């Protein structure tokens, strides 16, 4: 099974803000206190992705139960060629993303 990692952190629409002065949890000398607020606006593409992830199931529970049953009954057959192809494809993707 190939895991699709379509969100590339290098091209993410969310940018990191610079760190604030001081230690975490430490109050500053009134700089940026209660009168200011931070806001983040997500891109339309990210909002669409977030909406799709929230509305879809993470996995197919019926399919998982079907596979569990097949394993228990000794009917589950692993296709090594398919596993190898998927592994090679994932490694290629990882290498390409690392070089980019």
Secondary structure by P-SEA (a helix, b strand, c coil): cccccccccccccccccccccccccccccccccccbbbbbbbcaaaaaaaaaaaacccccaaaaaaaaaaaaaccccccaaaaaaaaaaaaaaaaaaaac
